[in-house]
Amino acid sequence: MDVHVIPRAKKAGLDGVRAGALLVRLHSAPVDGAANKELTAVIANAFGVSRAAVTIVSGQRSRRKRVHVVGLSVVEADLMVHNLSARARA
């Protein structure tokens, strides 16, 4: 799934969808991989999987990333993202 990361945010967590990508706010600064580690933890927690099941496929040094979640089908991921987007708009 596509993810857009906002580092150094006051509040960490999922924040809906922006331009077709899951918007994730993180406390960590993008230094020494800290934001990437926090990203995998936030996504794992949100989708109910272990941190080891979340892999950053591309965009290691970018705010725009592609993330793979093992044990979660594309349909399940899309449904969860859609529900998050609907909650963010409400």
Backbone as CSV, one residue per row, in Angstrom:
resi,resn,N_x,N_y,N_z,CA_x,CA_y,CA_z,C_x,C_y,C_z
1,MET,0.840,-1.177,0.000,0.000,0.000,0.000,0.884,1.239,0.000
2,ASP,0.378,2.308,-0.537,1.107,3.576,-0.551,0.852,4.309,0.761
3,VAL,1.919,4.908,1.283,1.848,5.615,2.561,2.527,6.972,2.410
4,HIS,1.915,8.002,2.968,2.536,9.326,3.025,2.810,9.617,4.500
5,VAL,4.068,9.878,4.829,4.500,10.060,6.208,4.721,11.534,6.520
6,ILE,4.262,11.948,7.684,4.536,13.286,8.183,5.335,13.125,9.471
7,PRO,6.662,13.316,9.406,7.491,13.169,10.605,7.365,14.392,11.511
8,ARG,7.822,14.236,12.746,7.833,15.306,13.753,6.436,15.864,14.042
9,ALA,5.423,15.021,13.965,4.053,15.455,14.240,3.807,15.445,15.743
10,LYS,2.875,16.272,16.195,2.542,16.313,17.619,1.858,15.027,18.053
11,LYS,1.021,14.483,17.172,0.262,13.282,17.495,0.574,12.201,16.469
12,ALA,0.981,11.027,16.926,1.311,9.925,16.017,0.079,9.072,15.760
13,GLY,-0.008,8.543,14.535,-1.100,7.629,14.198,-1.563,7.816,12.773
14,LEU,-2.540,7.020,12.384,-3.118,7.102,11.055,-4.061,8.295,11.006
15,ASP,-4.076,8.977,9.860,-4.866,10.203,9.760,-5.612,10.291,8.438
16,GLY,-6.162,9.177,7.974,-6.957,9.185,6.761,-6.143,8.917,5.512
17,VAL,-6.642,9.442,4.398,-6.017,9.208,3.095,-5.776,10.542,2.419
18,ARG,-4.609,10.674,1.792,-4.284,11.883,1.034,-3.697,11.460,-0.299
19,ALA,-4.291,11.915,-1.381,-3.813,11.630,-2.736,-3.619,10.130,-2.964
20,GLY,-4.560,9.330,-2.472,-4.510,7.890,-2.681,-3.553,7.138,-1.788
21,ALA,-2.949,7.804,-0.815,-1.998,7.149,0.087,-2.481,7.287,1.531
22,LEU,-2.225,6.265,2.323,-2.541,6.301,3.741,-1.662,7.354,4.404
23,LEU,-2.260,8.290,5.113,-1.525,9.360,5.777,-1.182,8.920,7.189
24,VAL,0.123,8.920,7.515,0.588,8.488,8.823,1.432,9.596,9.439
25,ARG,1.029,10.047,10.621,1.792,11.061,11.352,2.677,10.358,12.375
26,LEU,3.931,10.814,12.481,4.902,10.192,13.370,5.569,11.230,14.265
27,HIS,5.869,10.859,15.509,6.610,11.734,16.420,8.063,11.858,15.987
28,SER,8.643,10.771,15.532,10.079,10.698,15.254,10.506,11.584,14.100
29,ALA,11.743,12.037,14.192,12.374,12.763,13.088,12.954,11.737,12.119
30,PRO,13.071,12.102,10.849,13.617,11.164,9.868,15.144,11.083,9.951
31,VAL,15.646,10.630,11.086,17.092,10.536,11.325,17.434,9.119,11.753
32,ASP,18.433,8.541,11.131,18.932,7.202,11.482,17.841,6.136,11.485
33,GLY,16.843,6.277,10.634,15.804,5.261,10.518,14.755,5.276,11.618
34,ALA,14.794,6.277,12.487,13.841,6.332,13.606,12.396,6.438,13.120
35,ALA,12.154,7.260,12.114,10.790,7.424,11.604,10.314,6.140,10.928
36,ASN,11.184,5.447,10.229,10.803,4.187,9.590,10.448,3.136,10.638
37,LYS,11.189,3.076,11.725,10.879,2.125,12.801,9.528,2.453,13.425
38,GLU,9.289,3.740,13.659,8.003,4.126,14.233,6.871,3.841,13.247
39,LEU,7.115,4.068,11.961,6.099,3.798,10.934,5.679,2.331,10.971
40,THR,6.645,1.414,11.012,6.286,-0.008,11.037,5.490,-0.337,12.306
41,ALA,5.829,0.280,13.422,5.099,0.037,14.669,3.670,0.570,14.596
42,VAL,3.490,1.770,14.054,2.160,2.378,13.952,1.271,1.556,13.023
43,ILE,1.800,1.165,11.879,1.007,0.375,10.923,0.687,-0.999,11.509
44,ALA,1.654,-1.638,12.134,1.415,-2.954,12.741,0.309,-2.869,13.790
45,ASN,0.354,-1.852,14.617,-0.661,-1.672,15.649,-2.044,-1.425,15.034
46,ALA,-2.095,-0.585,14.010,-3.371,-0.237,13.378,-4.012,-1.427,12.666
47,PHE,-3.197,-2.282,12.063,-3.719,-3.402,11.299,-3.723,-4.711,12.087
48,GLY,-3.288,-4.677,13.339,-3.354,-5.851,14.190,-2.398,-6.969,13.804
49,VAL,-1.200,-6.598,13.351,-0.175,-7.585,13.004,1.096,-7.259,13.786
50,SER,2.072,-8.151,13.714,3.336,-7.884,14.396,4.174,-6.904,13.582
51,ARG,5.135,-6.258,14.244,6.025,-5.323,13.531,6.813,-6.035,12.445
52,ALA,7.135,-7.296,12.684,7.900,-8.079,11.703,7.101,-8.312,10.426
53,ALA,5.776,-8.194,10.492,4.923,-8.409,9.322,4.851,-7.172,8.421
54,VAL,5.395,-6.061,8.870,5.347,-4.809,8.106,6.726,-4.523,7.520
55,THR,6.772,-4.362,6.199,8.031,-4.109,5.502,7.889,-2.881,4.613
56,ILE,8.887,-2.003,4.665,8.921,-0.864,3.754,9.587,-1.352,2.473
57,VAL,8.809,-1.407,1.392,9.283,-1.948,0.123,10.087,-0.911,-0.645
58,SER,9.623,0.317,-0.643,10.352,1.391,-1.323,10.086,2.702,-0.613
59,GLY,10.991,3.663,-0.825,10.848,4.979,-0.219,11.487,5.096,1.147
60,GLN,12.538,4.340,1.393,13.201,4.365,2.700,13.572,5.783,3.137
61,ARG,13.935,6.634,2.198,14.376,7.999,2.536,13.412,9.063,2.018
62,SER,12.175,8.677,1.812,11.181,9.586,1.267,9.964,9.638,2.187
63,ARG,9.185,10.689,2.057,7.930,10.754,2.811,6.886,9.845,2.178
64,ARG,7.021,9.621,0.883,6.107,8.724,0.166,6.731,7.337,0.133
65,LYS,6.050,6.358,0.697,6.606,5.018,0.828,5.615,3.985,0.307
66,ARG,6.125,2.831,-0.003,5.298,1.679,-0.357,5.568,0.636,0.727
67,VAL,4.487,0.185,1.379,4.590,-0.715,2.515,3.834,-2.007,2.222
68,HIS,4.441,-3.115,2.630,3.799,-4.429,2.482,3.496,-4.969,3.872
69,VAL,2.267,-5.476,4.059,1.866,-6.055,5.333,1.556,-7.533,5.102
70,VAL,2.381,-8.406,5.675,2.195,-9.851,5.536,0.961,-10.267,6.343
71,GLY,0.153,-11.137,5.766,-1.033,-11.639,6.462,-2.258,-10.778,6.245
72,LEU,-2.157,-9.804,5.373,-3.273,-8.909,5.095,-3.460,-8.857,3.583
73,SER,-4.629,-9.252,3.114,-4.874,-9.237,1.676,-5.068,-7.798,1.197
74,VAL,-4.960,-7.624,-0.088,-5.158,-6.291,-0.679,-6.566,-5.790,-0.384
75,VAL,-7.539,-6.674,-0.462,-8.931,-6.290,-0.201,-9.097,-5.845,1.247
76,GLU,-8.526,-6.597,2.191,-8.608,-6.223,3.608,-7.935,-4.882,3.866
77,ALA,-6.770,-4.678,3.290,-6.048,-3.419,3.470,-6.847,-2.260,2.897
78,ASP,-7.394,-2.427,1.691,-8.199,-1.369,1.073,-9.429,-1.042,1.915
79,LEU,-10.057,-2.067,2.457,-11.238,-1.853,3.287,-10.878,-1.078,4.549
80,MET,-9.779,-1.438,5.190,-9.346,-0.731,6.398,-8.999,0.716,6.096
81,VAL,-8.289,0.940,4.994,-7.922,2.305,4.603,-9.167,3.108,4.287
82,HIS,-10.131,2.503,3.604,-11.389,3.180,3.279,-12.131,3.568,4.560
83,ASN,-12.176,2.651,5.540,-12.835,2.944,6.812,-12.126,4.073,7.554
84,LEU,-10.795,4.071,7.523,-10.034,5.160,8.153,-10.340,6.486,7.486
85,SER,-10.406,6.467,6.173,-10.688,7.692,5.429,-12.073,8.222,5.772
86,ALA,-13.031,7.334,5.878,-14.404,7.747,6.211,-14.467,8.333,7.620
87,ARG,-13.728,7.724,8.577,-13.700,8.253,9.946,-13.022,9.606,10.008
88,ALA,-11.986,9.815,9.210,-11.266,11.078,9.214,-12.136,12.211,8.679
89,ARG,-13.020,11.878,7.728,-13.912,12.895,7.145,-15.072,13.215,8.070
90,ALA,-15.436,12.292,8.940,-16.623,12.475,9.805,-16.340,13.425,10.959
